Amino acid sequence: MKKFLFDLFPLILFFVAYKISGIYAATAVAMAAGIAQIIWLKLSRKPIEGMHWINLGVIVIFGGATLWLKDDTFIKWKPTALYWLFGSALLVSQFALKRNLMQKLLGEKVIMSPHAWSKMNISWAVFFICAGIANLFVAFSGHFTEEQWVNFKVFGLMGLLVVFVIVQSIWLGKHMQPVTENKGDEP
């Protein structure tokens, strides 16, 4: 839970800053929080995951463009860019590189058939692509305000992720194979 909250640190600060000072201040705060997150991990000698670097890179690029050009379009594209990057990485790894990123991430903890791993990898890719589309719809369709987009970015996308993880966990329960331990004294 502590790691989960730490990973959400920039998003939480983005939301608070938005409520206090608006989109540009929130963008600057999210960028600073992402940088602070990396510095904290470095100083505490904890491993910096690829996800932290990717998120930092995306927030610096899209947040920087938002602040430099004074155009909130870029920060509204940020969740979509991040989700599509993840979805694309999963699809490219599976179909072009013939590697399964989900299996690489979870393979030591979860045992499944290659077909099940393939389905899981594709389902996560589809989720990320659809979440990116949902973000674009809320951000740019004209049906929602900026404040509604911020609420969707913070709570809606997180809610969709939680629901997807629950559904994925149920699916995993049906496809996981039991882990057998070799105690060494059995034939």
N, CA, C and O of each residue as an XYZ file, in Angstrom:
748
protein
N       0.822     -1.196      0.000
C       0.000      0.000      0.000
C       0.869      1.263      0.000
O       0.550      2.262     -0.645
N       1.985      1.183      0.752
C       2.896      2.317      0.820
C       3.486      2.624     -0.561
O       3.569      3.786     -0.957
N       3.894      1.585     -1.289
C       4.442      1.755     -2.635
C       3.395      2.319     -3.585
O       3.691      3.180     -4.414
N       2.160      1.822     -3.453
C       1.052      2.293     -4.291
C       0.848      3.795     -4.097
O       0.717      4.533     -5.074
N       0.821      4.251     -2.843
C       0.649      5.679     -2.564
C       1.844      6.481     -3.054
O       1.687      7.593     -3.558
N       3.045      5.916     -2.904
C       4.243      6.591     -3.395
C       4.173      6.779     -4.910
O       4.533      7.836     -5.428
N       3.711      5.755     -5.609
C       3.595      5.838     -7.067
C       2.522      6.849     -7.488
O       2.613      7.444     -8.562
N       1.514      7.038     -6.643
C       0.444      8.001     -6.944
C       0.781      9.429     -6.508
O       0.023     10.359     -6.785
N       1.897      9.598     -5.840
C       2.312     10.887     -5.289
C       2.171     12.050     -6.288
O       1.533     13.048     -5.954
N       2.743     11.959     -7.500
C       2.593     13.079     -8.443
C       1.128     13.337     -8.834
O       0.728     14.489     -8.999
N       0.339     12.284     -8.981
C      -1.073     12.442     -9.362
C      -1.863     13.118     -8.251
O      -2.683     13.997     -8.515
N      -1.617     12.710     -7.009
C      -2.316     13.313     -5.867
C      -1.966     14.790     -5.758
O      -2.847     15.627     -5.561
N      -0.689     15.108     -5.885
C      -0.278     16.512     -5.815
C      -0.824     17.317     -6.991
O      -1.173     18.487     -6.831
N      -0.901     16.699     -8.175
C      -1.508     17.363     -9.337
C      -2.946     17.769     -9.003
O      -3.351     18.904     -9.255
N      -3.706     16.841     -8.440
C      -5.117     17.083     -8.114
C      -5.248     18.209     -7.080
O      -6.057     19.119     -7.259
N      -4.466     18.152     -6.011
C      -4.533     19.178     -4.963
C      -4.143     20.541     -5.531
O      -4.824     21.535     -5.279
N      -3.061     20.593     -6.290
C      -2.617     21.863     -6.875
C      -3.657     22.411     -7.845
O      -3.868     23.622     -7.908
N      -4.309     21.527     -8.602
C      -5.345     21.992     -9.532
C      -6.474     22.668     -8.767
O      -6.939     23.741     -9.152
N      -6.911     22.040     -7.690
C      -8.020     22.586     -6.899
C      -7.659     23.935     -6.290
O      -8.526     24.790     -6.112
N      -6.388     24.126     -5.971
C      -5.947     25.374     -5.340
C      -5.616     26.460     -6.366
O      -6.003     27.617     -6.202
N      -4.889     26.073     -7.436
C      -4.327     27.102     -8.323
C      -4.548     26.906     -9.811
O      -4.093     27.741    -10.593
N      -5.222     25.847    -10.249
C      -5.488     25.690    -11.666
C      -4.533     24.749    -12.386
O      -3.629     24.167    -11.786
N      -4.759     24.617    -13.687
C      -4.095     23.593    -14.491
C      -2.590     23.820    -14.649
O      -1.819     22.859    -14.641
N      -2.164     25.075    -14.792
C      -0.736     25.314    -15.030
C       0.079     25.067    -13.763
O       1.160     24.482    -13.827
N      -0.427     25.503    -12.621
C       0.257     25.225    -11.354
C       0.273     23.719    -11.102
O       1.286     23.171    -10.667
N      -0.836     23.059    -11.371
C      -0.917     21.609    -11.171
C       0.090     20.880    -12.044
O       0.703     19.904    -11.613
N       0.257     21.347    -13.251
C       1.225     20.742    -14.167
C       2.638     20.902    -13.633
O       3.416     19.948    -13.635
N       2.975     22.101    -13.178
C       4.305     22.346    -12.621
C       4.539     21.488    -11.376
O       5.628     20.945    -11.185
N       3.525     21.372    -10.543
C       3.642     20.563     -9.322
C       3.838     19.089     -9.676
O       4.657     18.412     -9.054
N       3.105     18.586    -10.655
C       3.246     17.183    -11.068
C       4.652     16.921    -11.607
O       5.246     15.877    -11.334
N       5.176     17.874    -12.371
C       6.541     17.720    -12.882
C       7.545     17.696    -11.732
O       8.429     16.841    -11.690
N       7.404     18.630    -10.808
C       8.307     18.689     -9.658
C       8.182     17.432     -8.806
O       9.185     16.922     -8.307
N       6.975     16.934     -8.638
C       6.752     15.722     -7.838
C       7.392     14.508     -8.499
O       7.950     13.651     -7.815
N       7.316     14.432     -9.812
C       7.953     13.331    -10.535
C       9.467     13.358    -10.381
O      10.102     12.319    -10.200
N      10.034     14.547    -10.454
C      11.482     14.698    -10.270
C      11.855     14.372     -8.824
O      12.841     13.678     -8.577
N      11.071     14.869     -7.874
C      11.327     14.600     -6.453
C      11.238     13.103     -6.155
O      11.998     12.574     -5.344
N      10.320     12.444     -6.808
C      10.163     10.999     -6.620
C      11.444     10.256     -7.016
O      11.910      9.384     -6.283
N      12.004     10.602     -8.165
C      13.246      9.974     -8.631
C      14.404     10.307     -7.687
O      15.199      9.431     -7.344
N      14.498     11.562     -7.270
C      15.569     11.970     -6.359
C      15.456     11.213     -5.033
O      16.460     10.749     -4.492
N      14.248     11.092     -4.520
C      14.043     10.371     -3.261
C      14.483      8.911     -3.388
O      15.171      8.386     -2.513
N      14.089      8.271     -4.467
C      14.480      6.877     -4.676
C      16.003      6.762     -4.762
O      16.598      5.845     -4.196
N      16.626      7.703     -5.475
C      18.079      7.696     -5.634
C      18.774      7.868     -4.280
O      19.696      7.122     -3.951
N      18.328      8.854     -3.501
C      18.948      9.136     -2.205
C      18.721      8.021     -1.191
O      19.577      7.760     -0.345
N      17.573      7.370     -1.279
C      17.284      6.283     -0.334
C      17.801      4.943     -0.840
O      17.581      3.901     -0.224
N      18.492      4.993     -1.974
C      19.114      3.802     -2.573
C      18.111      2.691     -2.870
O      18.427      1.504     -2.782
N      16.912      3.099     -3.220
C      15.890      2.134     -3.616
C      15.899      2.028     -5.143
O      16.274      2.978     -5.831
N      15.493      0.888     -5.663
C      15.514      0.748     -7.129
C      14.511      1.689     -7.799
O      13.392      1.880     -7.322
N      14.939      2.257     -8.895
C      14.057      3.116     -9.689
C      13.535      2.253    -10.824
O      14.293      1.808    -11.686
N      12.232      2.025    -10.811
C      11.612      1.160    -11.812
C      11.491      1.900    -13.136
O      11.443      3.129    -13.182
N      11.444      1.127    -14.198
C      11.255      1.704    -15.529
C      10.007      2.568    -15.600
O       9.986      3.588    -16.289
N       8.973      2.158    -14.888
C       7.709      2.906    -14.869
C       7.925      4.332    -14.351
O       7.316      5.274    -14.858
N       8.788      4.490    -13.345
C       9.059      5.826    -12.816
C       9.739      6.690    -13.873
O       9.380      7.855    -14.044
N      10.715      6.130    -14.582
C      11.410      6.889    -15.623
C      10.479      7.254    -16.767
O      10.515      8.376    -17.273
N       9.652      6.309    -17.171
C       8.721      6.569    -18.277
C       7.738      7.666    -17.887
O       7.503      8.599    -18.655
N       7.166      7.548    -16.693
C       6.207      8.548    -16.243
C       6.870      9.923    -16.140
O       6.279     10.932    -16.525
N       8.096      9.956    -15.621
C       8.816     11.228    -15.531
C       9.058     11.816    -16.923
O       8.828     13.006    -17.143
N       9.515     10.996    -17.849
C       9.758     11.482    -19.204
C       8.507     12.053    -19.849
O       8.552     13.113    -20.473
N       7.395     11.352    -19.698
C       6.138     11.810    -20.315
C       5.647     13.094    -19.660
O       5.209     14.010    -20.355
N       5.715     13.175    -18.322
C       5.240     14.394    -17.655
C       6.142     15.580    -17.970
O       5.656     16.703    -18.111
N       7.438     15.351    -18.080
C       8.345     16.455    -18.409
C       8.089     16.948    -19.839
O       8.061     18.154    -20.085
N       7.906     16.028    -20.767
C       7.657     16.431    -22.164
C       6.306     17.134    -22.303
O       6.242     18.255    -22.808
N       5.240     16.491    -21.865
C       3.901     17.068    -22.048
C       3.651     18.230    -21.093
O       3.019     19.218    -21.467
N       4.145     18.115    -19.861
C       4.010     19.223    -18.913
C       4.840     20.416    -19.337
O       4.395     21.560    -19.247
N       6.056     20.140    -19.803
C       6.910     21.221    -20.282
C       6.286     21.971    -21.448
O       6.318     23.201    -21.490
N       5.719     21.235    -22.390
C       5.042     21.875    -23.531
C       3.840     22.689    -23.057
O       3.577     23.775    -23.573
N       3.116     22.164    -22.077
C       1.954     22.881    -21.530
C       2.379     24.217    -20.933
O       1.764     25.248    -21.203
N       3.421     24.194    -20.130
C       3.864     25.417    -19.463
C       4.538     26.386    -20.428
O       4.308     27.594    -20.360
N       5.359     25.866    -21.315
C       6.085     26.726    -22.239
C       5.131     27.427    -23.213
O       5.265     28.622    -23.475
N       4.169     26.669    -23.744
C       3.247     27.223    -24.741
C       1.961     27.784    -24.130
O       1.124     28.344    -24.838
N       1.810     27.628    -22.799
C       0.584     28.053    -22.105
C      -0.651     27.472    -22.793
O      -1.619     28.176    -23.082
N      -0.583     26.157    -23.044
C      -1.661     25.445    -23.721
C      -1.911     24.123    -22.994
O      -1.062     23.232    -23.002
N      -3.072     24.008    -22.370
C      -3.380     22.808    -21.577
C      -3.675     21.575    -22.433
O      -3.896     20.492    -21.891
N      -3.681     21.716    -23.731
C      -3.895     20.573    -24.620
C      -2.860     19.486    -24.363
O      -3.181     18.298    -24.373
N      -1.635     19.893    -24.136
C      -0.553     18.920    -23.973
C      -0.710     18.076    -22.708
O      -0.523     16.860    -22.741
N      -1.054     18.727    -21.593
C      -1.202     17.969    -20.353
C      -2.425     17.055    -20.437
O      -2.460     16.006    -19.794
N      -3.414     17.443    -21.216
C      -4.589     16.587    -21.396
C      -4.258     15.359    -22.249
O      -4.912     14.322    -22.136
N      -3.257     15.483    -23.085
C      -2.806     14.340    -23.897
C      -1.914     13.386    -23.109
O      -1.738     12.234    -23.506
N      -1.355     13.851    -22.004
C      -0.367     13.069    -21.253
C      -0.866     11.683    -20.849
O      -0.163     10.707    -21.111
N      -2.052     11.536    -20.219
C      -2.490     10.174    -19.852
C      -2.635      9.262    -21.071
O      -2.281      8.084    -21.019
N      -3.152      9.808    -22.152
C      -3.321      9.010    -23.368
C      -1.967      8.573    -23.907
O      -1.786      7.412    -24.276
N      -1.026      9.490    -23.951
C       0.315      9.144    -24.447
C       0.933      8.042    -23.588
O       1.520      7.096    -24.113
N       0.800      8.166    -22.281
C       1.364      7.163    -21.375
C       0.674      5.813    -21.566
O       1.342      4.786    -21.683
N      -0.645      5.811    -21.597
C      -1.392      4.558    -21.782
C      -1.108      3.933    -23.138
O      -0.936      2.717    -23.228
N      -1.055      4.730    -24.187
C      -0.786      4.180    -25.512
C       0.645      3.675    -25.616
O       0.913      2.710    -26.332
N       1.548      4.309    -24.918
C       2.931      3.816    -24.874
C       2.971      2.422    -24.239
O       3.622      1.516    -24.759
N       2.269      2.258    -23.109
C       2.208      0.950    -22.452
C       1.534     -0.087    -23.345
O       2.044     -1.194    -23.517
N       0.387      0.277    -23.911
C      -0.341     -0.653    -24.783
C       0.487     -1.056    -25.991
O       0.516     -2.228    -26.367
N       1.154     -0.098    -26.593
C       2.003     -0.385    -27.756
C       3.167     -1.285    -27.374
O       3.501     -2.215    -28.109
N       3.786     -1.015    -26.230
C       4.910     -1.847    -25.778
C       4.456     -3.295    -25.602
O       5.179     -4.218    -25.978
N       3.277     -3.501    -25.037
C       2.771     -4.863    -24.849
C       2.519     -5.554    -26.188
O       2.857     -6.724    -26.361
N       1.924     -4.827    -27.131
C       1.624     -5.424    -28.439
C       2.894     -5.673    -29.252
O       3.045     -6.734    -29.858
N       3.797     -4.709    -29.266
C       5.047     -4.868    -30.028
C       5.863     -6.014    -29.445
O       6.430     -6.825    -30.178
N       5.914     -6.071    -28.111
C       6.699     -7.149    -27.502
C       6.147     -8.514    -27.877
O       6.902     -9.455    -28.122
N       4.838     -8.615    -27.919
C       4.234     -9.919    -28.213
C       4.311    -10.290    -29.692
O       4.670    -11.416    -30.036
N       3.977     -9.356    -30.550
C       3.857     -9.708    -31.962
C       5.129     -9.478    -32.772
O       5.408    -10.244    -33.694
N       5.900     -8.456    -32.456
C       7.109     -8.187    -33.230
C       8.341     -8.845    -32.601
O       9.198     -9.371    -33.311
N       8.425     -8.814    -31.296
C       9.599     -9.351    -30.614
C       9.406    -10.775    -30.111
O      10.351    -11.421    -29.658
N       8.173    -11.254    -30.197
C       7.831    -12.613    -29.737
C       8.195    -12.823    -28.259
O       8.632    -13.903    -27.862
N       8.006    -11.774    -27.461
C       8.215    -11.842    -26.021
C       6.945    -11.338    -25.357
O       6.240    -10.498    -25.916
N       6.658    -11.832    -24.198
C       5.459    -11.441    -23.492
C       5.869    -10.638    -22.256
O       6.402    -11.192    -21.294
N       5.615     -9.325    -22.294
C       6.024     -8.473    -21.185
C       5.301     -8.806    -19.887
O       5.902     -8.739    -18.815
N       4.027     -9.163    -19.963
C       3.292     -9.522    -18.741
C       3.907    -10.770    -18.114
O       4.028    -10.854    -16.892
N       4.287    -11.720    -18.924
C       4.919    -12.925    -18.402
C       6.278    -12.585    -17.789
O       6.663    -13.151    -16.766
N       6.987    -11.672    -18.410
C       8.282    -11.265    -17.878
C       8.107    -10.579    -16.522
O       8.913    -10.780    -15.613
N       7.054     -9.769    -16.387
C       6.813     -9.063    -15.132
C       6.324     -9.987    -14.022
O       6.719     -9.831    -12.866
N       5.471    -10.943    -14.362
C       4.806    -11.777    -13.354
C       5.217    -13.241    -13.379
O       4.770    -14.022    -12.539
N       6.058    -13.619    -14.325
C       6.374    -15.020    -14.559
C       6.873    -15.798    -13.367
O       6.638    -17.003    -13.282
N       7.556    -15.146    -12.441
C       8.053    -15.857    -11.269
C       6.952    -16.123    -10.255
O       7.072    -17.031     -9.432
N       5.877    -15.338    -10.306
C       4.804    -15.450     -9.325
C       3.586    -16.193     -9.856
O       2.788    -16.723     -9.083
N       3.446    -16.229    -11.172
C       2.249    -16.795    -11.798
C       2.676    -17.818    -12.843
O       3.561    -17.554    -13.657
N       2.047    -18.974    -12.814
C       2.316    -19.997    -13.823
C       1.040    -20.198    -14.635
O      -0.018    -20.521    -14.095
N       1.168    -19.997    -15.949
C       0.032    -20.168    -16.859
C       0.544    -20.743    -18.176
O       1.745    -20.777    -18.447
N      -0.399    -21.186    -18.967
C      -0.049    -21.672    -20.300
C       0.365    -20.495    -21.184
O      -0.021    -19.358    -20.910
N       1.138    -20.745    -22.231
C       1.507    -19.664    -23.158
C       0.277    -18.957    -23.747
O       0.294    -17.741    -23.941
N      -0.782    -19.717    -24.030
C      -2.006    -19.116    -24.572
C      -2.627    -18.143    -23.566
O      -3.072    -17.060    -23.947
N      -2.659    -18.521    -22.297
C      -3.214    -17.643    -21.263
C      -2.365    -16.384    -21.106
O      -2.903    -15.289    -20.945
N      -1.030    -16.537    -21.152
C      -0.156    -15.366    -21.075
C      -0.423    -14.419    -22.243
O      -0.464    -13.200    -22.074
N      -0.601    -14.992    -23.413
C      -0.879    -14.185    -24.599
C      -2.179    -13.396    -24.432
O      -2.235    -12.204    -24.734
N      -3.208    -14.068    -23.953
C      -4.504    -13.392    -23.739
C      -4.382    -12.285    -22.692
O      -4.965    -11.211    -22.839
N      -3.626    -12.557    -21.648
C      -3.455    -11.551    -20.600
C      -2.718    -10.335    -21.137
O      -3.119     -9.200    -20.880
N      -1.653    -10.564    -21.876
C      -0.868     -9.481    -22.459
C      -1.740     -8.624    -23.373
O      -1.707     -7.396    -23.298
N      -2.513     -9.272    -24.229
C      -3.382     -8.542    -25.161
C      -4.478     -7.795    -24.400
O      -4.817     -6.667    -24.756
N      -5.031     -8.411    -23.358
C      -6.107     -7.737    -22.617
C      -5.587     -6.459    -21.951
O      -6.294     -5.451    -21.920
N      -4.372     -6.487    -21.424
C      -3.805     -5.273    -20.838
C      -3.542     -4.221    -21.918
O      -3.784     -3.034    -21.700
N      -3.055     -4.647    -23.066
C      -2.819     -3.702    -24.162
C      -4.122     -3.039    -24.585
O      -4.174     -1.823    -24.769
N      -5.166     -3.832    -24.737
C      -6.478     -3.289    -25.131
C      -7.000     -2.346    -24.056
O      -7.552     -1.292    -24.373
N      -6.831     -2.711    -22.786
C      -7.259     -1.825    -21.704
C      -6.563     -0.467    -21.816
O      -7.216      0.575    -21.759
N      -5.239     -0.483    -21.976
C      -4.504      0.776    -22.052
C      -4.928      1.609    -23.259
O      -5.057      2.829    -23.152
N      -5.142      0.977    -24.382
C      -5.573      1.711    -25.581
C      -6.952      2.321    -25.364
O      -7.183      3.477    -25.716
N      -7.872      1.547    -24.785
C      -9.236      2.049    -24.521
C      -9.238      3.157    -23.470
O      -9.990      4.124    -23.593
N      -8.402      3.024    -22.435
C      -8.310      4.073    -21.416
C      -7.792      5.366    -22.042
O      -8.245      6.456    -21.691
N      -6.849      5.243    -22.964
C      -6.348      6.420    -23.668
C      -7.423      7.096    -24.498
O      -7.515      8.323    -24.534
N      -8.233      6.290    -25.161
C      -9.353      6.833    -25.953
C     -10.360      7.518    -25.036
O     -10.850      8.601    -25.352
N     -10.671      6.893    -23.901
C     -11.611      7.485    -22.943
C     -11.094      8.835    -22.455
O     -11.862      9.789    -22.330
N      -9.788      8.916    -22.179
C      -9.206     10.185    -21.752
C      -9.387     11.255    -22.829
O      -9.766     12.385    -22.522
N      -9.121     10.907    -24.078
C      -9.285     11.884    -25.164
C     -10.723     12.342    -25.291
O     -10.985     13.520    -25.536
N     -11.659     11.417    -25.123
C     -13.075     11.779    -25.214
C     -13.443     12.782    -24.129
O     -14.076     13.799    -24.410
N     -13.053     12.502    -22.901
C     -13.398     13.404    -21.797
C     -12.664     14.736    -21.953
O     -13.234     15.788    -21.665
N     -11.430     14.705    -22.399
C     -10.628     15.925    -22.520
C     -11.065     16.823    -23.676
O     -11.043     18.048    -23.553
N     -11.466     16.213    -24.807
C     -11.629     17.019    -26.024
C     -12.985     16.940    -26.723
O     -13.172     17.596    -27.748
N     -13.915     16.177    -26.216
C     -15.195     16.031    -26.924
C     -16.071     17.276    -26.842
O     -16.989     17.444    -27.644
N     -15.793     18.139    -25.885
C     -16.625     19.323    -25.708
C     -17.792     19.084    -24.760
O     -18.553     20.009    -24.477
N     -17.944     17.883    -24.276
C     -19.036     17.548    -23.356
C     -18.644     17.733    -21.893
O     -19.505     17.680    -21.015
N     -17.360     17.950    -21.618
C     -16.875     17.994    -20.245
C     -16.034     19.245    -20.026
O     -15.371     19.734    -20.941
N     -16.074     19.748    -18.807
C     -15.241     20.898    -18.446
C     -13.832     20.425    -18.107
O     -13.574     19.228    -17.977
N     -12.940     21.380    -17.969
C     -11.575     21.052    -17.556
C     -11.578     20.376    -16.179
O     -10.858     19.402    -15.959
N     -12.386     20.896    -15.263
C     -12.461     20.306    -13.922
C     -12.982     18.872    -13.976
O     -12.498     18.008    -13.244
N     -13.958     18.615    -14.832
C     -14.456     17.244    -14.992
C     -13.369     16.342    -15.565
O     -13.266     15.176    -15.183
N     -12.561     16.869    -16.476
C     -11.456     16.067    -17.008
C     -10.453     15.734    -15.906
O     -10.002     14.593    -15.803
N     -10.100     16.722    -15.082
C      -9.161     16.474    -13.987
C      -9.715     15.398    -13.056
O      -8.989     14.486    -12.660
N     -10.995     15.497    -12.705
C     -11.612     14.482    -11.847
C     -11.583     13.107    -12.522
O     -11.326     12.096    -11.868
N     -11.845     13.075    -13.823
C     -11.802     11.805    -14.555
C     -10.377     11.257    -14.582
O     -10.165     10.062    -14.377
N      -9.406     12.127    -14.832
C      -7.998     11.706    -14.872
C      -7.586     11.081    -13.543
O      -6.911     10.052    -13.518
N      -7.990     11.702    -12.446
C      -7.569     11.234    -11.124
C      -8.423     10.062    -10.641
O      -7.884      9.053    -10.186
N      -9.740     10.185    -10.733
C     -10.626      9.171    -10.153
C     -11.205      8.203    -11.180
O     -11.320      7.007    -10.910
N     -11.567      8.711    -12.349
C     -12.179      7.861    -13.373
C     -11.213      6.836    -13.939
O     -11.519      5.645    -13.990
N     -10.044      7.303    -14.366
C      -9.065      6.372    -14.926
C      -8.557      5.404    -13.860
O      -8.310      4.232    -14.145
N      -8.403      5.904    -12.625
C      -7.975      5.020    -11.531
C      -9.072      3.990    -11.242
O      -8.778      2.818    -11.007
N     -10.322      4.423    -11.259
C     -11.440      3.506    -11.043
C     -11.505      2.439    -12.120
O     -11.722      1.263    -11.828
N     -11.316      2.854    -13.371
C     -11.304      1.888    -14.472
C     -10.172      0.871    -14.280
O     -10.354     -0.323    -14.522
N      -9.023      1.345    -13.851
C      -7.888      0.453    -13.611
C      -8.196     -0.545    -12.495
O      -7.894     -1.732    -12.620
N      -8.794     -0.066    -11.412
C      -9.135     -0.955    -10.292
C     -10.135     -2.025    -10.731
O      -9.975     -3.200    -10.403
N     -11.163     -1.616    -11.472
C     -12.156     -2.578    -11.968
C     -11.486     -3.587    -12.893
O     -11.755     -4.786    -12.807
N     -10.619     -3.109    -13.773
C      -9.937     -4.012    -14.687
C      -9.054     -5.003    -13.932
O      -9.012     -6.186    -14.272
N      -8.351     -4.523    -12.911
C      -7.491     -5.411    -12.118
C      -8.330     -6.473    -11.410
O      -7.919     -7.630    -11.328
N      -9.482     -6.099    -10.907
C     -10.368     -7.079    -10.251
C     -10.827     -8.136    -11.253
O     -10.766     -9.333    -10.972
N     -11.283     -7.691    -12.415
C     -11.713     -8.639    -13.461
C     -10.546     -9.516    -13.884
O     -10.706    -10.722    -14.071
N      -9.375     -8.914    -14.035
C      -8.187     -9.659    -14.437
C      -7.800    -10.686    -13.367
O      -7.355    -11.785    -13.697
N      -7.968    -10.333    -12.098
C      -7.665    -11.262    -11.004
C      -8.596    -12.471    -11.023
O      -8.167    -13.602    -10.793
N      -9.857    -12.224    -11.294
C     -10.819    -13.328    -11.399
C     -10.430    -14.228    -12.569
O     -10.427    -15.453    -12.443
N     -10.107    -13.626    -13.693
C      -9.684    -14.383    -14.876
C      -8.416    -15.177    -14.567
O      -8.302    -16.346    -14.936
N      -7.465    -14.533    -13.888
C      -6.216    -15.209    -13.518
C      -6.483    -16.443    -12.667
O      -5.849    -17.481    -12.854
N      -7.424    -16.327    -11.733
C      -7.761    -17.452    -10.864
C      -8.204    -18.673    -11.643
O      -7.999    -19.804    -11.203
N      -8.803    -18.453    -12.784
C      -9.277    -19.571    -13.616
C      -8.166    -20.159    -14.489
O      -8.277    -21.300    -14.937
N      -7.110    -19.404    -14.731
C      -6.075    -19.839    -15.676
C      -4.719    -20.146    -15.046
O      -3.834    -20.698    -15.699
N      -4.566    -19.788    -13.793
C      -3.282    -20.063    -13.136
C      -3.146    -21.542    -12.834
O      -4.112    -22.225    -12.494
N      -1.937    -22.006    -12.968
C      -1.626    -23.387    -12.623
C      -0.980    -23.387    -11.240
O      -0.269    -22.444    -10.894
N      -1.217    -24.425    -10.449
C      -0.630    -24.439     -9.107
C       0.897    -24.491     -9.170
O       1.483    -25.136    -10.040
N       1.509    -23.804     -8.237
C       2.963    -23.801     -8.129
C       3.366    -25.036     -7.337
O       2.864    -25.269     -6.237
N       4.266    -25.818     -7.895
C       4.756    -27.011     -7.190
C       6.123    -26.701     -6.644
O       6.982    -26.163     -7.341
N       6.315    -27.043     -5.394
C       7.612    -26.811     -4.767
C       8.379    -28.107     -4.672
O       7.832    -29.124     -4.245
N       9.612    -28.086     -5.055
C      10.478    -29.259     -4.967
C      11.269    -29.144     -3.679
O      12.164    -28.306     -3.573
N      10.951    -29.973     -2.702
C      11.586    -29.888     -1.397
C      12.921    -30.600     -1.346
O      13.610    -30.524     -0.329
N      13.303    -31.279     -2.390
C      14.597    -31.925     -2.443
C      14.636    -33.317     -1.855
O      15.463    -34.132     -2.264
N      13.749    -33.618     -0.889
C      13.775    -34.940     -0.283
C      12.724    -35.866     -0.866
O      12.628    -37.030     -0.477
N      11.930    -35.345     -1.806
C      10.948    -36.183     -2.466
C      11.545    -36.749     -3.738
O      12.382    -36.098     -4.363
N      11.129    -37.974     -4.147
C      11.699    -38.587     -5.359
C      11.373    -37.836     -6.619
O      11.789    -38.242     -7.704
